Amino acid sequence: MRNKVIFFLLGFSCLIIGNTYGQLLSGDLLESNRYLLQKKDFIIDSQTEGIIVFELSVNEKGEVTSQRYIADQSTLKSTPTKMQAINYVKKFEFLAGSLFPQFQYVTVQINFVNKEKPLID
């Protein structure tokens, strides 16, 4: 019985962590166990497909204060898609706390998906 409880708790923890850190790639913010307060899918509907990667700066209040485009990890380069992604990540809210540093950083991947693209059989 004890093994079943431990197995359940481990599985539940993996599920929660997987959903919380879905496209949060790296950074000291993750090492401090700060997480998003709302569940995000990291997907933007678009006419083009690809990814955009940003490094976000997050203050101790959990607000995104700035973002830096990482060109070598991104497949999309156009300014309109970058602005769409910037507007998306500016809405992120992370766990706040007075014990966190003034600014922490996290690398985020935003996926652009064309859902209207016909499937080829």
Phi and psi restraints in degrees (value plus and minus 20) as a CYANA .aco file:
   2 ARG   PHI     -83.0   -43.0
   2 ARG   PSI     -58.6   -18.6
   3 ASN   PHI     -84.9   -44.9
   3 ASN   PSI     -56.9   -16.9
   4 LYS   PHI     -84.8   -44.8
   4 LYS   PSI     -61.1   -21.1
   5 VAL   PHI     -85.3   -45.3
   5 VAL   PSI     -64.3   -24.3
   6 ILE   PHI     -83.5   -43.5
   6 ILE   PSI     -64.1   -24.1
   7 PHE   PHI     -81.2   -41.2
   7 PHE   PSI     -62.2   -22.2
   8 PHE   PHI     -82.6   -42.6
   8 PHE   PSI     -65.6   -25.6
   9 LEU   PHI     -84.0   -44.0
   9 LEU   PSI     -59.9   -19.9
  10 LEU   PHI     -84.8   -44.8
  10 LEU   PSI     -63.4   -23.4
  11 GLY   PHI     -84.2   -44.2
  11 GLY   PSI     -62.1   -22.1
  12 PHE   PHI     -85.4   -45.4
  12 PHE   PSI     -60.9   -20.9
  13 SER   PHI     -82.6   -42.6
  13 SER   PSI     -62.6   -22.6
  14 CYS   PHI     -83.9   -43.9
  14 CYS   PSI     -58.5   -18.5
  15 LEU   PHI     -83.5   -43.5
  15 LEU   PSI     -66.3   -26.3
  16 ILE   PHI     -84.7   -44.7
  16 ILE   PSI     -66.7   -26.7
  17 ILE   PHI     -85.1   -45.1
  17 ILE   PSI     -60.5   -20.5
  18 GLY   PHI     -82.4   -42.4
  18 GLY   PSI     -60.7   -20.7
  19 ASN   PHI     -92.6   -52.6
  19 ASN   PSI     -55.7   -15.7
  20 THR   PHI     -93.9   -53.9
  20 THR   PSI     -62.0   -22.0
  21 TYR   PHI    -123.2   -83.2
  21 TYR   PSI       9.0    49.0
  22 GLY   PHI     -66.8   -26.8
  22 GLY   PSI     -75.8   -35.8
  23 GLN   PHI    -144.6  -104.6
  23 GLN   PSI       1.1    41.1
  24 LEU   PHI    -107.9   -67.9
  24 LEU   PSI      88.4   128.4
  25 LEU   PHI    -102.0   -62.0
  25 LEU   PSI     -69.2   -29.2
  26 SER   PHI    -183.8  -143.8
  26 SER   PSI     153.1   193.1
  27 GLY   PHI     112.7   152.7
  27 GLY   PSI     141.1   181.1
  28 ASP   PHI     -88.8   -48.8
  28 ASP   PSI     -40.2    -0.2
  29 LEU   PHI     -82.4   -42.4
  29 LEU   PSI     -60.5   -20.5
  30 LEU   PHI     -90.2   -50.2
  30 LEU   PSI     -55.5   -15.5
  31 GLU   PHI     -86.8   -46.8
  31 GLU   PSI     -44.0    -4.0
  32 SER   PHI    -107.8   -67.8
  32 SER   PSI     -14.9    25.1
  33 ASN   PHI      41.4    81.4
  33 ASN   PSI      14.7    54.7
  34 ARG   PHI    -108.8   -68.8
  34 ARG   PSI     119.7   159.7
  35 TYR   PHI    -152.3  -112.3
  35 TYR   PSI     145.3   185.3
  36 LEU   PHI     -90.3   -50.3
  36 LEU   PSI     119.6   159.6
  37 LEU   PHI     -99.8   -59.8
  37 LEU   PSI     -45.6    -5.6
  38 GLN   PHI    -136.7   -96.7
  38 GLN   PSI     127.7   167.7
  39 LYS   PHI     -94.6   -54.6
  39 LYS   PSI     109.7   149.7
  40 LYS   PHI    -139.9   -99.9
  40 LYS   PSI     129.0   169.0
  41 ASP   PHI    -118.3   -78.3
  41 ASP   PSI     -28.7    11.3
  42 PHE   PHI      38.4    78.4
  42 PHE   PSI       8.0    48.0
  43 ILE   PHI    -143.6  -103.6
  43 ILE   PSI     113.9   153.9
  44 ILE   PHI    -140.5  -100.5
  44 ILE   PSI     107.2   147.2
  45 ASP   PHI     -89.7   -49.7
  45 ASP   PSI     112.6   152.6
  46 SER   PHI    -173.7  -133.7
  46 SER   PSI     147.2   187.2
  47 GLN   PHI     -97.5   -57.5
  47 GLN   PSI     -43.4    -3.4
  48 THR   PHI    -130.0   -90.0
  48 THR   PSI     141.6   181.6
  49 GLU   PHI    -139.6   -99.6
  49 GLU   PSI     124.3   164.3
  50 GLY   PHI     137.4   177.4
  50 GLY   PSI    -188.8  -148.8
  51 ILE   PHI    -150.4  -110.4
  51 ILE   PSI     132.7   172.7
  52 ILE   PHI    -148.3  -108.3
  52 ILE   PSI     112.8   152.8
  53 VAL   PHI    -135.3   -95.3
  53 VAL   PSI     112.6   152.6
  54 PHE   PHI    -144.4  -104.4
  54 PHE   PSI     132.0   172.0
  55 GLU   PHI    -123.5   -83.5
  55 GLU   PSI      99.5   139.5
  56 LEU   PHI    -120.0   -80.0
  56 LEU   PSI     123.4   163.4
  57 SER   PHI    -123.6   -83.6
  57 SER   PSI     107.9   147.9
  58 VAL   PHI    -142.7  -102.7
  58 VAL   PSI     109.2   149.2
  59 ASN   PHI    -103.6   -63.6
  59 ASN   PSI     158.6   198.6
  60 GLU   PHI     -88.5   -48.5
  60 GLU   PSI     -36.1     3.9
  61 LYS   PHI    -101.2   -61.2
  61 LYS   PSI     -27.4    12.6
  62 GLY   PHI      70.2   110.2
  62 GLY   PSI     -12.2    27.8
  63 GLU   PHI    -112.0   -72.0
  63 GLU   PSI     123.6   163.6
  64 VAL   PHI     -97.5   -57.5
  64 VAL   PSI      99.4   139.4
  65 THR   PHI    -121.2   -81.2
  65 THR   PSI     -45.9    -5.9
  66 SER   PHI    -179.5  -139.5
  66 SER   PSI     145.2   185.2
  67 GLN   PHI    -163.0  -123.0
  67 GLN   PSI     125.9   165.9
  68 ARG   PHI    -145.5  -105.5
  68 ARG   PSI     104.7   144.7
  69 TYR   PHI     -92.1   -52.1
  69 TYR   PSI     111.3   151.3
  70 ILE   PHI    -128.0   -88.0
  70 ILE   PSI      78.9   118.9
  71 ALA   PHI     -87.4   -47.4
  71 ALA   PSI     -58.4   -18.4
  72 ASP   PHI     -91.5   -51.5
  72 ASP   PSI     -36.0     4.0
  73 GLN   PHI    -124.1   -84.1
  73 GLN   PSI     -26.4    13.6
  74 SER   PHI    -119.5   -79.5
  74 SER   PSI     126.7   166.7
  75 THR   PHI    -121.9   -81.9
  75 THR   PSI     -36.3     3.7
  76 LEU   PHI    -123.4   -83.4
  76 LEU   PSI     115.8   155.8
  77 LYS   PHI    -139.6   -99.6
  77 LYS   PSI     -30.1     9.9
  78 SER   PHI     -92.3   -52.3
  78 SER   PSI     125.1   165.1
  79 THR   PHI     -83.2   -43.2
  79 THR   PSI     -62.2   -22.2
  80 PRO   PHI     -80.5   -40.5
  80 PRO   PSI     -59.0   -19.0
  81 THR   PHI     -90.6   -50.6
  81 THR   PSI     -55.3   -15.3
  82 LYS   PHI     -82.7   -42.7
  82 LYS   PSI     -63.6   -23.6
  83 MET   PHI     -85.6   -45.6
  83 MET   PSI     -57.2   -17.2
  84 GLN   PHI     -82.7   -42.7
  84 GLN   PSI     -62.8   -22.8
  85 ALA   PHI     -88.8   -48.8
  85 ALA   PSI     -58.4   -18.4
  86 ILE   PHI     -81.7   -41.7
  86 ILE   PSI     -65.0   -25.0
  87 ASN   PHI     -82.1   -42.1
  87 ASN   PSI     -53.1   -13.1
  88 TYR   PHI     -89.5   -49.5
  88 TYR   PSI     -67.2   -27.2
  89 VAL   PHI     -96.0   -56.0
  89 VAL   PSI     -41.7    -1.7
  90 LYS   PHI     -85.2   -45.2
  90 LYS   PSI     -39.5     0.5
  91 LYS   PHI    -105.5   -65.5
  91 LYS   PSI     -25.8    14.2
  92 PHE   PHI     -86.7   -46.7
  92 PHE   PSI     119.8   159.8
  93 GLU   PHI    -149.2  -109.2
  93 GLU   PSI     106.1   146.1
  94 PHE   PHI    -126.8   -86.8
  94 PHE   PSI     147.7   187.7
  95 LEU   PHI     -76.8   -36.8
  95 LEU   PSI     108.8   148.8
  96 ALA   PHI    -117.4   -77.4
  96 ALA   PSI     138.5   178.5
  97 GLY   PHI     158.3   198.3
  97 GLY   PSI     124.0   164.0
  98 SER   PHI     -95.9   -55.9
  98 SER   PSI     -33.9     6.1
  99 LEU   PHI    -106.8   -66.8
  99 LEU   PSI     -28.8    11.2
 100 PHE   PHI    -100.4   -60.4
 100 PHE   PSI     135.0   175.0
 101 PRO   PHI     -80.7   -40.7
 101 PRO   PSI     143.5   183.5
 102 GLN   PHI     -78.6   -38.6
 102 GLN   PSI     -61.0   -21.0
 103 PHE   PHI    -156.4  -116.4
 103 PHE   PSI     118.8   158.8
 104 GLN   PHI    -150.8  -110.8
 104 GLN   PSI     139.8   179.8
 105 TYR   PHI    -142.4  -102.4
 105 TYR   PSI     128.1   168.1
 106 VAL   PHI    -166.0  -126.0
 106 VAL   PSI     122.6   162.6
 107 THR   PHI    -116.9   -76.9
 107 THR   PSI     109.5   149.5
 108 VAL   PHI    -145.1  -105.1
 108 VAL   PSI     117.4   157.4
 109 GLN   PHI    -128.6   -88.6
 109 GLN   PSI     105.5   145.5
 110 ILE   PHI    -128.8   -88.8
 110 ILE   PSI     108.4   148.4
 111 ASN   PHI    -120.5   -80.5
 111 ASN   PSI     108.7   148.7
 112 PHE   PHI    -120.8   -80.8
 112 PHE   PSI     105.5   145.5
 113 VAL   PHI    -148.6  -108.6
 113 VAL   PSI     115.5   155.5
 114 ASN   PHI    -117.0   -77.0
 114 ASN   PSI      77.7   117.7
 115 LYS   PHI     -96.2   -56.2
 115 LYS   PSI     -34.7     5.3
 116 GLU   PHI    -109.5   -69.5
 116 GLU   PSI     -22.4    17.6
 117 LYS   PHI     -85.3   -45.3
 117 LYS   PSI     105.8   145.8
 118 PRO   PHI     -89.6   -49.6
 118 PRO   PSI     123.0   163.0
 119 LEU   PHI    -101.2   -61.2
 119 LEU   PSI     119.4   159.4
 120 ILE   PHI    -121.2   -81.2
 120 ILE   PSI     105.8   145.8
